[in-house]
Amino acid sequence: MTIRHVEHVMGTVFSFDVRHEASERITSAIEEAVAWLHHVDALFSTYRPGSPISRLGRGEIAPEGCPPEIVRVLARCAQVERDTGGYFTLMPGGRLDPSALVKGWAIEHASALLAAAGARRHSVNGGGDVRLGASPEPGRPWRVGIAHPLRPGALAAVVSGTGLAVATSGTAERGHHIVDPHTGAPATALASLTLVGYDLATVDAYATAAFAMGSAAREWVEEQDELEAFAVTSSGTVWRTSGFQVHAQVYDAT
């Protein structure tokens, strides 16, 4: 049986695909996961002047006066900033904004709530960032399409597997909105970059950082454990890291 739920939160659409017989326990787990996403939005939305993250950014409260979730996320962001040589930043455009990590972190926890309730066969998709649980059916993997950033309606690749985290950063919806923190200029070398790994909080944040790296991203990702990348450059050519073919089928994107 398939249980589906769609929720508008964090300024995007989240979709739950749960392959499990309906039960009160599974329904409650989905409701808890949805409530969690709204809770995260209330804490971390930079569009809400009264959110703790907005108040922290204006200096109205100190980190020790924030909810524990914010303290944990800020610590994790600081680690990602170190790991990426500053290509991930907590202060994009000079304003406190951990959004590049928060969505993946929130989805990862939502997925864990479903698994803890016995719904291991599920996927959670938040605006194109996806956490895949166990296989939807015995012997069959999940399949996640990667949209071609320069050809509306076309796919550049399809990732298949179970237990994976998939995140894409790109220009298709918002143009060149990711800034290279080292130059202050928009990162324009890539049109999209998709990372595949196993923890969506990390994969989501690293995807933003790697996109900002531009041409240096491929070598950096190759050095990371359990992380693979697929990219479409602004000129339409593609590249992938050495292990990406384990997870995906790549279409003709030239």
Residue frames as qw, qx, qy, qz and C-alpha x, y, z in Angstrom:
[[0.000, 0.887, 0.462, 0.000, 0.00, 0.00, 0.00],
 [0.412, 0.266, -0.006, 0.871, 1.17, 3.56, -0.74],
 [0.212, -0.842, -0.413, 0.275, 0.44, 6.47, 1.59],
 [0.431, 0.362, 0.119, 0.818, 1.19, 9.90, 0.17],
 [0.214, -0.856, -0.358, 0.305, 1.11, 13.29, 1.82],
 [0.430, 0.491, 0.106, 0.750, 2.01, 16.72, 0.46],
 [0.375, -0.781, -0.330, 0.375, 2.78, 19.66, 2.76],
 [0.342, 0.757, 0.017, 0.556, 3.58, 23.28, 1.94],
 [0.595, -0.779, -0.028, 0.196, 6.16, 24.50, 4.46],
 [0.556, -0.469, 0.294, 0.620, 9.49, 26.34, 4.48],
 [0.255, 0.690, -0.216, -0.642, 8.49, 28.10, 1.29],
 [0.272, 0.319, -0.806, -0.418, 8.45, 24.89, -0.73],
 [0.864, -0.067, -0.144, -0.477, 6.58, 21.61, -1.17],
 [0.196, -0.378, 0.890, -0.163, 7.38, 18.50, 0.85],
 [0.816, 0.058, -0.321, -0.477, 6.10, 15.14, -0.32],
 [0.443, -0.340, 0.795, -0.237, 5.97, 11.92, 1.66],
 [0.757, 0.201, -0.493, -0.379, 5.77, 8.56, -0.11],
 [0.396, -0.373, 0.762, -0.352, 5.30, 5.77, 2.42],
 [0.640, 0.121, -0.673, -0.352, 5.01, 2.16, 1.24],
 [0.033, 0.043, -0.874, 0.483, 3.28, 0.60, 4.23],
 [0.273, -0.545, -0.767, -0.199, -0.12, -0.61, 5.28],
 [0.198, -0.605, 0.033, -0.770, -2.10, 2.22, 6.84],
 [0.588, -0.413, -0.640, 0.272, -2.26, 2.12, 10.62],
 [0.304, -0.937, -0.164, -0.050, -2.71, 4.54, 13.47],
 [0.664, -0.530, 0.181, 0.496, 1.00, 4.30, 14.25],
 [0.520, 0.189, 0.413, 0.723, 2.06, 5.16, 10.68],
 [0.033, 0.822, 0.384, 0.420, -0.48, 7.97, 10.40],
 [0.473, -0.864, -0.073, 0.153, 0.73, 9.42, 13.70],
 [0.666, -0.283, 0.273, 0.634, 4.36, 9.21, 12.51],
 [0.356, 0.488, 0.414, 0.681, 3.53, 11.15, 9.33],
 [0.207, -0.906, -0.277, -0.245, 1.67, 13.75, 11.38],
 [0.624, -0.686, 0.055, 0.369, 4.64, 14.01, 13.76],
 [0.605, 0.022, 0.346, 0.717, 7.04, 14.44, 10.83],
 [0.150, 0.707, 0.385, 0.574, 4.87, 17.19, 9.34],
 [0.412, -0.896, -0.166, -0.018, 4.59, 18.94, 12.70],
 [0.698, -0.405, 0.160, 0.569, 8.37, 18.74, 13.01],
 [0.456, 0.351, 0.356, 0.736, 8.83, 20.52, 9.66],
 [0.109, -0.851, -0.286, -0.426, 6.54, 23.35, 10.77],
 [0.631, -0.737, -0.047, 0.239, 8.41, 23.57, 14.06],
 [0.656, -0.116, 0.247, 0.704, 11.71, 23.90, 12.21],
 [0.238, 0.618, 0.369, 0.652, 10.22, 26.56, 9.95],
 [0.342, -0.899, -0.223, -0.159, 9.06, 28.56, 12.97],
 [0.682, -0.594, 0.091, 0.417, 12.56, 28.41, 14.46],
 [0.571, -0.216, 0.413, 0.676, 14.68, 29.02, 11.38],
 [0.398, 0.735, 0.459, 0.301, 12.64, 31.09, 8.94],
 [0.363, -0.187, 0.010, 0.913, 14.57, 34.22, 8.01],
 [0.084, -0.414, -0.471, -0.775, 11.33, 35.61, 6.56],
 [0.500, -0.717, -0.473, -0.110, 9.66, 35.75, 9.98],
 [0.098, 0.721, -0.304, 0.615, 10.91, 38.76, 11.94],
 [0.601, -0.581, 0.306, -0.456, 9.97, 37.11, 15.22],
 [0.960, 0.038, -0.272, 0.055, 11.67, 33.75, 14.62],
 [0.699, -0.641, 0.155, 0.275, 14.58, 32.92, 16.95],
 [0.716, 0.088, 0.292, 0.628, 17.04, 32.87, 14.03],
 [0.208, 0.768, 0.224, 0.562, 15.92, 36.33, 12.90],
 [0.441, -0.889, -0.009, -0.121, 16.16, 37.70, 16.43],
 [0.795, -0.373, 0.209, 0.430, 19.60, 36.12, 16.83],
 [0.594, 0.395, 0.284, 0.641, 20.72, 37.66, 13.56],
 [0.007, -0.849, -0.127, -0.513, 19.65, 41.13, 14.78],
 [0.338, 0.279, -0.581, 0.686, 21.49, 40.62, 18.08],
 [0.530, -0.500, -0.014, -0.684, 18.30, 40.68, 20.17],
 [0.897, -0.385, 0.165, -0.146, 19.14, 37.34, 21.77],
 [0.068, -0.647, 0.755, 0.082, 22.36, 35.40, 22.34],
 [0.559, 0.174, -0.775, -0.237, 22.96, 31.81, 21.17],
 [0.149, -0.022, -0.891, 0.428, 22.58, 30.55, 24.73],
 [0.374, 0.243, 0.421, -0.790, 19.11, 32.10, 24.79],
 [0.544, 0.244, -0.489, -0.637, 18.00, 30.19, 21.69],
 [0.939, -0.060, 0.135, -0.310, 16.16, 26.86, 21.50],
 [0.618, -0.427, 0.624, 0.214, 18.54, 23.88, 21.57],
 [0.765, 0.454, 0.421, 0.176, 17.82, 23.05, 17.92],
 [0.321, 0.937, -0.084, 0.112, 19.38, 26.34, 16.85],
 [0.377, -0.757, 0.531, 0.054, 22.46, 25.77, 18.97],
 [0.763, -0.062, 0.620, 0.175, 22.95, 22.32, 17.41],
 [0.651, 0.675, 0.299, 0.178, 22.43, 23.58, 13.85],
 [0.091, 0.966, -0.239, 0.034, 24.82, 26.51, 14.30],
 [0.533, -0.564, 0.617, 0.130, 27.50, 24.14, 15.60],
 [0.761, 0.219, 0.575, 0.204, 26.99, 21.86, 12.63],
 [0.457, 0.876, 0.112, 0.100, 27.12, 24.79, 10.21],
 [0.181, -0.884, 0.425, 0.075, 30.40, 25.91, 11.74],
 [0.665, -0.256, 0.673, 0.199, 31.81, 22.43, 11.14],
 [0.682, 0.548, 0.447, 0.186, 30.62, 22.40, 7.52],
 [0.188, 0.976, -0.111, -0.013, 32.18, 25.83, 7.02],
 [0.375, -0.678, 0.612, 0.158, 35.50, 24.42, 8.19],
 [0.728, 0.063, 0.666, 0.148, 35.12, 21.25, 6.11],
 [0.585, 0.679, 0.395, 0.204, 34.47, 23.22, 2.92],
 [0.521, -0.010, 0.077, 0.850, 37.19, 25.83, 3.34],
 [0.043, 0.435, 0.216, -0.873, 34.63, 28.58, 3.83],
 [0.139, -0.090, -0.648, -0.744, 32.60, 27.85, 0.68],
 [0.385, -0.631, -0.656, -0.150, 29.69, 27.15, 3.00],
 [0.140, 0.204, -0.335, 0.909, 28.90, 30.13, 5.16],
 [0.132, -0.561, -0.739, 0.349, 26.46, 30.95, 7.94],
 [0.003, -0.694, -0.165, 0.701, 26.45, 34.56, 6.76],
 [0.433, 0.364, 0.589, 0.577, 25.47, 34.62, 3.07],
 [0.077, 0.731, 0.310, 0.603, 25.17, 38.22, 1.99],
 [0.122, 0.345, -0.428, 0.827, 26.29, 39.30, 5.45],
 [0.622, -0.323, 0.103, -0.706, 23.12, 38.01, 7.14],
 [0.306, -0.207, 0.895, -0.249, 22.79, 35.04, 9.47],
 [0.788, 0.238, -0.083, -0.561, 21.07, 32.32, 7.46],
 [0.321, -0.325, 0.889, 0.030, 21.69, 28.56, 7.98],
 [0.770, 0.324, 0.143, -0.530, 18.98, 27.61, 5.44],
 [0.558, 0.519, -0.609, -0.220, 21.44, 25.71, 3.23],
 [0.169, 0.190, -0.938, 0.235, 21.75, 23.10, 5.96],
 [0.421, -0.008, 0.544, -0.726, 18.42, 23.36, 7.76],
 [0.773, 0.197, -0.147, -0.586, 16.14, 21.80, 5.13],
 [0.654, 0.264, -0.709, -0.020, 18.26, 18.68, 4.74],
 [0.052, 0.180, -0.787, 0.588, 18.63, 18.42, 8.51],
 [0.564, 0.045, 0.327, -0.757, 14.86, 18.68, 8.95],
 [0.806, 0.231, -0.360, -0.410, 14.16, 16.05, 6.29],
 [0.424, 0.292, -0.829, 0.218, 16.71, 13.68, 7.81],
 [0.185, -0.059, 0.730, -0.655, 14.91, 13.83, 11.16],
 [0.703, 0.167, 0.058, -0.689, 11.49, 13.46, 9.51],
 [0.706, 0.283, -0.620, -0.192, 12.76, 10.31, 7.79],
 [0.207, 0.205, -0.854, 0.430, 14.06, 8.98, 11.10],
 [0.474, 0.002, 0.458, -0.752, 10.63, 9.50, 12.70],
 [0.806, 0.221, -0.227, -0.500, 9.00, 7.41, 9.98],
 [0.583, 0.299, -0.752, 0.079, 11.60, 4.64, 10.28],
 [0.054, -0.193, 0.765, -0.613, 11.22, 4.54, 14.07],
 [0.642, 0.094, 0.309, -0.695, 7.48, 3.96, 13.63],
 [0.662, 0.060, 0.746, 0.037, 8.15, 0.96, 11.39],
 [0.615, 0.755, 0.193, -0.122, 7.70, 2.74, 8.04],
 [0.530, -0.463, 0.457, 0.545, 11.18, 2.01, 6.71],
 [0.432, 0.308, 0.637, 0.559, 10.04, 1.95, 3.06],
 [0.086, 0.907, 0.346, -0.226, 9.61, 5.64, 2.41],
 [0.482, 0.252, 0.118, 0.831, 10.95, 8.70, 0.66],
 [0.110, -0.852, -0.319, 0.399, 10.75, 12.32, 1.78],
 [0.479, 0.376, 0.299, 0.735, 11.26, 15.02, -0.84],
 [0.144, -0.827, -0.290, 0.459, 11.59, 18.66, 0.17],
 [0.245, 0.903, -0.117, -0.334, 11.92, 20.96, -2.81],
 [0.720, 0.597, -0.354, 0.008, 14.08, 18.45, -4.68],
 [0.029, 0.521, -0.785, 0.334, 16.23, 17.37, -1.73],
 [0.858, -0.099, -0.318, -0.390, 15.40, 13.74, -1.10],
 [0.273, -0.420, 0.819, -0.281, 15.92, 11.16, 1.65],
 [0.750, 0.090, -0.533, -0.382, 15.32, 7.58, 0.56],
 [0.642, -0.404, 0.558, -0.336, 14.57, 4.83, 3.03],
 [0.481, -0.096, 0.863, 0.120, 14.42, 1.09, 2.37],
 [0.002, -0.019, -0.744, -0.668, 13.30, -0.15, -1.06],
 [0.525, 0.031, 0.042, -0.850, 9.69, 0.64, -2.01],
 [0.949, 0.052, -0.027, -0.310, 9.21, -3.01, -2.99],
 [0.766, -0.378, 0.480, 0.199, 11.45, -6.05, -2.49],
 [0.684, 0.076, 0.514, 0.512, 14.23, -6.01, -5.04],
 [0.330, 0.734, 0.348, 0.482, 13.30, -2.61, -6.52],
 [0.396, -0.204, -0.229, 0.866, 15.15, 0.64, -5.72],
 [0.121, 0.849, 0.297, -0.420, 13.81, 4.15, -5.54],
 [0.535, 0.337, 0.348, 0.692, 14.45, 6.34, -8.59],
 [0.115, -0.813, -0.203, 0.534, 15.06, 10.09, -8.35],
 [0.573, 0.639, 0.285, 0.427, 15.14, 12.21, -11.49],
 [0.369, -0.498, 0.015, 0.785, 17.65, 15.06, -11.78],
 [0.415, 0.847, 0.310, -0.118, 16.17, 17.86, -13.85],
 [0.610, 0.248, 0.194, 0.727, 18.28, 19.31, -16.62],
 [0.176, -0.653, -0.266, 0.687, 18.89, 22.95, -15.61],
 [0.006, 0.393, -0.365, -0.844, 19.17, 24.18, -19.21],
 [0.278, -0.092, -0.764, -0.576, 16.40, 22.11, -20.79],
 [0.490, -0.079, 0.406, -0.767, 13.04, 22.61, -19.05],
 [0.876, 0.094, 0.057, -0.469, 11.15, 19.35, -18.75],
 [0.782, 0.373, -0.497, 0.054, 14.18, 17.15, -19.52],
 [0.811, -0.563, 0.150, 0.057, 16.17, 14.91, -17.19],
 [0.239, 0.779, -0.578, 0.030, 19.94, 14.94, -17.05],
 [0.282, 0.242, -0.909, 0.190, 20.23, 11.80, -14.92],
 [0.772, -0.423, -0.198, -0.430, 18.33, 9.41, -12.67],
 [0.026, -0.445, 0.794, -0.412, 19.66, 8.29, -9.30],
 [0.831, -0.224, -0.374, -0.346, 18.50, 4.89, -8.10],
 [0.392, 0.217, -0.764, 0.464, 19.07, 3.19, -4.79],
 [0.612, -0.659, -0.412, -0.144, 17.98, 2.88, -1.17],
 [0.663, -0.591, -0.180, 0.422, 19.14, 4.55, 2.00],
 [0.513, 0.228, 0.148, 0.814, 20.47, 7.50, 0.03],
 [0.037, -0.801, -0.249, 0.542, 20.42, 11.27, 0.41],
 [0.479, 0.377, 0.450, 0.653, 20.22, 13.32, -2.80],
 [0.054, -0.832, -0.237, 0.499, 20.49, 17.11, -2.99],
 [0.533, 0.457, 0.357, 0.616, 20.78, 19.49, -5.93],
 [0.114, -0.729, -0.098, 0.668, 21.89, 23.11, -6.05],
 [0.445, 0.259, 0.578, 0.633, 21.35, 25.03, -9.25],
 [0.009, 0.206, -0.087, -0.975, 20.06, 27.91, -11.28],
 [0.025, -0.350, -0.824, -0.445, 16.87, 26.44, -12.77],
 [0.213, -0.746, -0.631, -0.006, 14.43, 28.09, -10.34],
 [0.292, -0.894, -0.159, 0.300, 16.25, 31.10, -8.86],
 [0.461, 0.840, -0.190, 0.215, 19.03, 31.89, -11.32],
 [0.629, 0.266, -0.473, 0.557, 22.57, 32.43, -10.06],
 [0.473, -0.786, -0.064, -0.393, 21.61, 32.98, -6.43],
 [0.867, -0.404, -0.050, 0.289, 24.51, 31.14, -4.78],
 [0.128, 0.946, -0.266, 0.135, 27.42, 33.44, -4.00],
 [0.777, 0.169, -0.395, 0.460, 31.08, 32.50, -3.70],
 [0.496, -0.840, -0.176, 0.131, 31.83, 33.70, -0.14],
 [0.668, -0.297, 0.150, 0.666, 35.47, 34.29, -1.05],
 [0.282, 0.180, 0.365, 0.869, 34.70, 36.77, -3.85],
 [0.207, 0.438, 0.410, -0.773, 31.22, 38.01, -2.99],
 [0.383, 0.306, -0.445, -0.750, 30.19, 37.36, -6.60],
 [0.883, 0.107, 0.182, -0.420, 27.57, 34.87, -7.85],
 [0.450, -0.273, 0.816, 0.239, 28.95, 31.43, -8.67],
 [0.619, 0.551, -0.055, -0.557, 28.36, 31.05, -12.42],
 [0.052, 0.437, -0.852, -0.285, 30.55, 28.13, -13.55],
 [0.053, 0.149, 0.987, 0.009, 27.84, 25.51, -12.94],
 [0.452, -0.243, -0.336, -0.790, 24.16, 25.34, -13.86],
 [0.823, -0.416, 0.006, -0.387, 23.46, 22.54, -11.40],
 [0.253, 0.409, -0.840, 0.250, 25.30, 20.19, -9.08],
 [0.851, -0.323, -0.158, -0.383, 23.81, 17.08, -7.49],
 [0.013, 0.477, -0.821, 0.313, 25.39, 15.27, -4.57],
 [0.860, -0.201, -0.379, -0.277, 24.59, 11.73, -3.45],
 [0.133, 0.400, -0.761, 0.493, 25.49, 10.51, 0.01],
 [0.460, -0.289, -0.838, 0.052, 23.90, 9.10, 3.14],
 [0.213, -0.568, -0.526, 0.596, 23.06, 12.02, 5.46],
 [0.268, 0.750, 0.450, 0.403, 20.89, 14.72, 3.91],
 [0.268, -0.936, -0.061, 0.219, 21.91, 17.49, 6.30],
 [0.492, -0.494, 0.447, 0.560, 25.52, 17.10, 5.19],
 [0.472, 0.289, 0.655, 0.516, 24.70, 16.42, 1.54],
 [0.126, 0.894, 0.415, 0.112, 22.42, 19.46, 1.32],
 [0.267, -0.908, 0.118, 0.299, 24.97, 21.83, 2.85],
 [0.534, -0.314, 0.566, 0.544, 27.86, 20.37, 0.85],
 [0.474, 0.550, 0.589, 0.356, 25.86, 20.76, -2.39],
 [0.043, 0.988, 0.147, -0.018, 25.60, 24.50, -1.80],
 [0.410, -0.749, 0.379, 0.357, 29.29, 24.76, -0.97],
 [0.602, -0.021, 0.649, 0.465, 30.38, 22.63, -3.93],
 [0.394, 0.776, 0.440, 0.221, 28.26, 24.70, -6.30],
 [0.104, -0.982, 0.076, 0.135, 30.02, 27.82, -5.03],
 [0.589, -0.464, 0.511, 0.421, 33.38, 26.13, -5.72],
 [0.556, 0.693, -0.209, -0.409, 32.59, 25.90, -9.42],
 [0.736, 0.478, -0.477, -0.045, 35.27, 24.05, -11.37],
 [0.069, 0.476, -0.784, 0.392, 37.09, 23.08, -8.17],
 [0.744, -0.213, 0.275, -0.570, 34.09, 21.11, -6.91],
 [0.913, 0.194, -0.327, -0.148, 34.90, 17.87, -8.72],
 [0.511, 0.366, -0.650, 0.428, 38.30, 17.42, -7.12],
 [0.268, -0.357, 0.524, -0.725, 36.94, 18.39, -3.68],
 [0.853, -0.089, 0.082, -0.507, 34.08, 15.89, -3.85],
 [0.817, 0.283, -0.501, 0.044, 36.45, 13.13, -4.99],
 [0.256, 0.379, -0.680, 0.573, 38.33, 13.62, -1.73],
 [0.530, -0.279, 0.355, -0.718, 35.21, 13.17, 0.42],
 [0.078, -0.016, 0.993, -0.085, 34.20, 9.78, 1.80],
 [0.165, 0.465, 0.863, -0.107, 30.82, 8.36, 0.70],
 [0.235, 0.748, 0.181, -0.593, 29.98, 11.33, -1.50],
 [0.470, 0.183, 0.634, 0.586, 29.50, 11.50, -5.27],
 [0.157, 0.626, 0.100, -0.757, 28.62, 14.34, -7.61],
 [0.449, 0.446, 0.633, 0.445, 27.05, 15.03, -10.99],
 [0.037, -0.644, -0.095, 0.758, 27.18, 18.49, -12.54],
 [0.491, 0.674, 0.432, 0.345, 25.93, 20.35, -15.58],
 [0.378, -0.252, 0.008, 0.891, 28.12, 23.35, -16.37],
 [0.238, 0.671, 0.202, -0.672, 26.77, 26.69, -17.53],
 [0.226, 0.460, -0.580, -0.633, 27.88, 25.82, -21.07],
 [0.858, 0.121, -0.078, -0.492, 25.88, 22.58, -20.99],
 [0.554, 0.330, -0.759, 0.089, 28.70, 20.04, -20.62],
 [0.816, -0.507, -0.033, -0.275, 28.56, 17.48, -17.81],
 [0.339, 0.445, -0.773, 0.299, 30.95, 15.88, -15.41],
 [0.840, -0.447, -0.129, -0.280, 30.64, 13.30, -12.66],
 [0.306, -0.660, 0.669, -0.155, 32.86, 11.91, -9.93],
 [0.233, 0.343, -0.893, -0.174, 34.40, 8.46, -10.32],
 [0.062, 0.113, 0.961, -0.244, 31.82, 6.60, -8.22],
 [0.436, 0.217, 0.151, -0.860, 28.68, 8.35, -9.39],
 [0.542, 0.146, -0.635, -0.531, 27.80, 5.65, -11.95],
 [0.133, -0.065, -0.949, 0.277, 27.16, 3.25, -9.06],
 [0.177, 0.411, 0.612, -0.653, 24.03, 5.24, -8.21],
 [0.368, 0.656, 0.166, -0.638, 22.83, 6.69, -11.47],
 [0.585, 0.406, 0.568, 0.412, 22.04, 6.57, -15.13],
 [0.073, -0.573, 0.086, 0.812, 23.18, 9.67, -17.01],
 [0.588, 0.673, 0.449, 0.002, 21.32, 10.86, -20.09],
 [0.531, 0.323, 0.239, 0.746, 22.75, 12.76, -23.02],
 [0.177, -0.861, -0.313, 0.361, 23.06, 16.24, -21.53],
 [0.396, -0.248, 0.317, 0.826, 25.31, 17.75, -24.19]]
